[in-house]
Amino acid sequence: MNRRTFLLSSAAVGVFAATGVVARAADGDLSVLASVPSLSFPFFVHMLNQIKVEATAIGGINLIESDGQNSAPKQTGDVEAAIVQKVGAIVISPLDVNSLAPAVEQAVAAGIPVVTIDRRVDGVDGILAHVGADNAKGGEAQAQAIMAAFPDGATIFHLQGQPGAGPAIDRNKGVHAILDGQDKYKIVFEQTANFARAEALSVTEAGLAANGKPDVIVCANDDMALGAMEAAASAGFTDIKIYGFDALPEALVAVRDGKLAGTVEQFPGEQSRQALRIAVDFAKSGTKPAEALVLLTPIVIGKDNLDKAERIGETT
């Protein structure tokens, strides 16, 4: 090992120790890095929990948990540290389709199987598989639900997700693929709220102040939908139909209570469990997945089909 390689390796180990990534060492177990963009979002807490559930069910897995803390450098450092630790596999939901590409490329070059969940990584050859939802179809489903609820047309606010995040890009495409060119359905206000509830609250307040009351607010995730719901309620607009995406338990309760019109279920637990199984099967036996791209089809959850929501059992 030359001096430069030693310094790089030492730096990565330092990152591993300092970033809060915790390895549970066990002789003979397969070490797997499970990395999500940020545990400040309930969606990613659920994903990581489901990875842990599957790891326990499989057995013999030394799971290394990584919270990206909504920072591409943080998540990159965690991946680089895992490479130095010579993990057997990496299961990752990348914060950004581009920013995580160099680290993932390093992992692939090191011979570590990488499976992405929910969010893809662009421009990297050799990723074992991607397991996610067809987010474009999810956006289309939102738009179709709006059309069904308002056959005579509607004015719409559209709160977009975090720029650069694969789901945000695809959900936006889906909404526009259905609504663009239809004069009856007008998106009168469109802005990112970065998947964040507090930001969605302030963005919606600004939209209401500038444009008045819309018929619909369609949001790229539930956190934004819940923030928009709060802003609309504060303005006295309790009859705006608001659609979210992710089917979080809190959103499902709001759907049940009539405060949200609907949310899109993309089955993140199933995504997470499948991704880990694919990574472990390859790492242990060299078994490649039947398909390198596994996309679950999202559905809109409303009052009439709450029983189809993956997390309905978590509602109170």
C-alpha positions in Angstrom: 0.0 0.0 0.0 1.5 3.4 -1.0 1.3 6.4 1.2 -1.6 8.0 -0.8 -3.7 4.8 -0.5 -2.9 4.6 3.2 -4.0 8.2 3.8 -7.2 7.7 1.9 -8.0 4.6 3.8 -7.2 6.2 7.1 -9.4 9.1 6.3 -12.3 6.9 5.4 -12.0 4.9 8.6 -12.0 8.2 10.5 -15.2 9.2 8.7 -16.7 5.8 9.6 -16.0 6.4 13.3 -17.1 10.0 13.3 -20.4 9.8 11.3 -22.4 7.7 13.7 -22.3 4.5 11.5 -22.4 1.6 13.9 -21.2 -1.9 13.0 -22.3 -4.8 15.1 -19.3 -7.1 14.6 -19.9 -10.8 14.6 -17.4 -13.4 13.3 -18.7 -15.1 10.2 -21.6 -12.8 9.6 -22.0 -11.0 6.3 -21.6 -7.3 6.8 -24.1 -5.1 4.9 -24.2 -1.3 4.8 -27.8 0.0 4.9 -27.8 3.7 4.0 -30.8 6.0 3.8 -30.8 9.8 3.0 -32.1 11.1 6.3 -33.7 9.6 9.4 -35.4 12.9 10.0 -38.0 11.7 7.4 -40.4 9.0 8.7 -40.4 7.4 5.3 -36.7 6.5 5.6 -37.1 5.4 9.3 -39.6 2.9 8.1 -37.4 1.7 5.2 -34.4 1.2 7.5 -36.6 -0.6 10.1 -37.8 -3.0 7.4 -34.2 -3.7 6.3 -33.5 -4.6 9.9 -36.6 -6.8 10.1 -35.5 -8.7 6.9 -31.8 -8.9 8.2 -33.1 -10.6 11.3 -35.3 -12.9 9.4 -32.4 -14.0 7.1 -30.0 -14.3 9.9 -26.2 -14.1 9.9 -26.2 -10.4 8.8 -24.0 -7.8 10.5 -26.0 -4.7 9.5 -24.2 -1.4 9.5 -26.8 1.4 9.7 -26.1 4.8 8.1 -28.1 8.0 8.4 -27.1 10.3 5.6 -28.5 13.3 7.5 -29.7 14.9 4.3 -26.1 15.5 3.2 -24.5 14.0 0.1 -21.0 14.4 1.6 -22.1 12.6 4.8 -23.7 9.7 2.9 -20.7 9.6 0.5 -18.3 9.3 3.5 -20.4 6.5 4.9 -20.1 4.5 1.7 -16.4 5.2 1.4 -15.9 4.0 4.9 -17.8 0.8 4.3 -15.6 0.1 1.3 -12.5 0.4 3.5 -14.2 -2.0 6.0 -14.7 -4.4 3.1 -18.4 -4.9 3.6 -20.1 -7.8 1.8 -22.8 -5.7 0.2 -24.3 -2.2 0.2 -28.1 -1.4 0.1 -28.6 2.3 -0.4 -31.3 4.9 -1.0 -29.1 7.7 -2.3 -29.9 11.3 -1.4 -29.2 12.5 -5.0 -29.1 10.7 -8.3 -25.8 12.3 -9.3 -23.9 13.2 -6.1 -23.7 9.7 -4.8 -22.5 8.3 -8.1 -18.7 8.5 -7.4 -19.0 6.7 -4.1 -21.2 4.0 -5.6 -18.8 3.7 -8.5 -16.0 3.1 -6.1 -18.0 0.4 -4.3 -18.7 -1.4 -7.6 -15.0 -1.1 -8.6 -14.1 -2.7 -5.3 -16.3 -5.7 -6.1 -19.0 -4.9 -3.6 -22.5 -5.6 -4.8 -24.7 -2.5 -4.6 -28.5 -2.5 -4.6 -30.3 0.9 -4.7 -33.7 1.4 -3.1 -36.4 4.0 -3.9 -33.9 6.4 -5.3 -31.6 5.5 -8.2 -28.0 6.5 -9.0 -27.4 7.7 -12.5 -24.4 7.0 -14.7 -22.9 4.1 -12.9 -22.5 0.7 -14.6 -22.4 -2.5 -12.6 -25.0 -1.8 -9.9 -26.5 -5.2 -9.1 -30.2 -4.0 -9.0 -32.5 -1.2 -8.3 -35.7 -1.9 -6.3 -38.2 0.9 -6.2 -41.6 2.2 -7.1 -42.5 3.4 -10.6 -42.6 7.0 -9.4 -43.7 8.3 -12.7 -46.7 6.1 -12.6 -47.3 7.3 -9.0 -47.4 10.9 -10.3 -49.7 9.8 -13.0 -52.0 8.1 -10.5 -52.1 11.4 -8.5 -53.1 13.3 -11.6 -55.7 10.7 -12.6 -57.2 10.9 -9.1 -57.5 14.7 -9.5 -59.3 14.3 -12.8 -61.7 11.7 -11.3 -62.5 14.1 -8.4 -62.9 17.1 -10.7 -64.2 15.9 -14.1 -65.1 19.5 -15.0 -61.6 20.8 -14.3 -59.6 22.2 -11.4 -57.0 24.8 -10.4 -54.0 23.1 -8.8 -51.0 23.9 -6.6 -48.1 21.5 -7.1 -45.5 21.1 -4.4 -42.5 19.3 -5.8 -39.8 17.3 -4.1 -36.1 17.8 -3.5 -34.4 18.8 -6.8 -32.0 16.1 -7.9 -33.8 13.3 -6.1 -34.9 10.6 -8.4 -38.4 10.2 -6.9 -39.0 14.0 -7.1 -37.9 14.0 -10.8 -40.1 11.1 -11.8 -43.2 12.1 -9.7 -43.1 15.5 -11.3 -42.9 13.9 -14.8 -45.9 11.7 -14.0 -48.1 14.6 -12.9 -47.2 16.7 -15.9 -47.5 13.8 -18.3 -51.2 13.5 -17.5 -52.2 17.2 -16.9 -50.1 19.1 -19.4 -52.1 20.1 -22.4 -55.4 19.8 -20.7 -56.9 23.2 -20.5 -59.4 22.2 -17.8 -56.6 21.4 -15.3 -54.4 24.4 -14.6 -51.3 24.3 -12.4 -51.4 27.9 -11.1 -48.6 27.5 -8.6 -45.7 25.1 -8.6 -42.7 25.2 -6.4 -40.3 22.8 -4.5 -40.8 22.4 -0.8 -37.9 19.9 -0.6 -40.0 17.0 0.8 -40.1 19.0 4.1 -43.3 19.7 6.1 -42.3 23.1 7.5 -41.1 24.3 4.1 -44.4 23.1 2.6 -46.3 25.1 5.2 -44.6 28.3 4.2 -44.6 27.6 0.5 -48.4 26.9 0.6 -49.0 30.1 2.6 -47.1 32.0 -0.1 -49.1 30.3 -2.8 -52.4 31.1 -1.2 -51.4 34.7 -0.6 -50.4 35.2 -4.3 -53.0 33.0 -6.0 -56.0 32.6 -3.8 -57.6 29.3 -3.0 -57.0 26.3 -5.5 -59.2 23.3 -5.9 -56.4 20.9 -5.3 -52.9 20.7 -3.8 -50.9 17.8 -5.1 -47.6 17.0 -3.2 -44.7 14.8 -4.0 -44.7 13.3 -0.5 -46.9 13.1 2.6 -44.7 15.4 4.8 -45.4 18.2 2.3 -49.1 17.3 2.1 -49.4 17.5 5.8 -47.7 20.9 5.8 -50.0 22.1 3.0 -53.0 20.8 5.0 -51.9 22.9 8.0 -51.5 26.0 5.9 -54.9 25.5 4.2 -56.6 24.9 7.5 -55.1 28.1 9.0 -56.4 30.1 6.1 -59.9 28.6 6.6 -59.8 26.5 3.4 -60.7 23.1 4.7 -62.3 21.9 1.5 -59.2 21.9 -0.7 -58.5 18.4 -1.9 -54.9 17.6 -0.9 -53.0 14.5 -2.2 -49.7 13.2 -0.8 -47.4 10.4 -1.6 -45.9 7.7 0.6 -48.8 6.5 2.7 -47.3 7.4 6.0 -49.4 6.4 9.0 -50.1 10.0 9.9 -51.3 10.6 6.3 -53.5 7.5 6.4 -55.2 8.9 9.5 -55.7 12.2 7.7 -57.2 10.3 4.8 -59.5 8.4 7.1 -60.6 11.6 8.8 -61.2 13.4 5.5 -58.4 15.9 5.9 -56.4 14.5 3.0 -58.1 13.4 -0.2 -55.5 10.6 -0.8 -52.0 9.5 -0.7 -49.9 7.2 -2.9 -48.8 3.8 -1.6 -45.4 2.8 -3.0 -44.8 -0.2 -0.6 -41.4 1.0 0.8 -41.2 -1.9 3.2 -41.5 -4.4 0.4 -38.9 -2.4 -1.6 -36.5 -2.5 1.3 -36.9 -6.2 2.1 -36.5 -7.2 -1.6 -33.4 -5.1 -1.9 -31.7 -6.7 1.0 -32.6 -10.2 -0.2 -31.2 -9.5 -3.6 -27.9 -8.1 -2.1 -27.5 -11.0 0.4 -28.3 -13.7 -2.2 -25.6 -12.4 -4.5 -23.0 -11.8 -1.8 -23.5 -15.3 -0.3 -24.0 -17.4 -3.4 -23.4 -15.3 -6.5 -27.1 -15.5 -7.4 -28.1 -12.7 -9.6 -31.6 -11.3 -9.5 -34.0 -12.3 -12.3 -34.4 -8.6 -13.1 -31.9 -5.8 -12.4 -34.8 -3.3 -12.3 -37.7 -4.1 -9.9 -40.4 -1.5 -9.9 -43.5 -1.9 -7.8 -46.7 -0.2 -9.1 -48.0 2.6 -6.8 -51.7 3.0 -6.0 -53.7 5.9 -4.7 -55.1 5.2 -1.2 -58.4 6.9 -0.4 -61.1 6.3 2.2 -62.4 3.4 0.2 -59.2 1.3 0.1 -57.3 2.1 3.3 -57.0 -1.6 3.9 -54.5 -1.8 1.0 -52.0 0.5 2.7 -48.8 -1.2 3.9 -48.7 0.6 7.2 -52.4 0.7 8.1 -51.7 -1.4 11.1 -49.6 1.5 12.6 -52.5 4.0 12.6 -54.4 4.7 15.7 
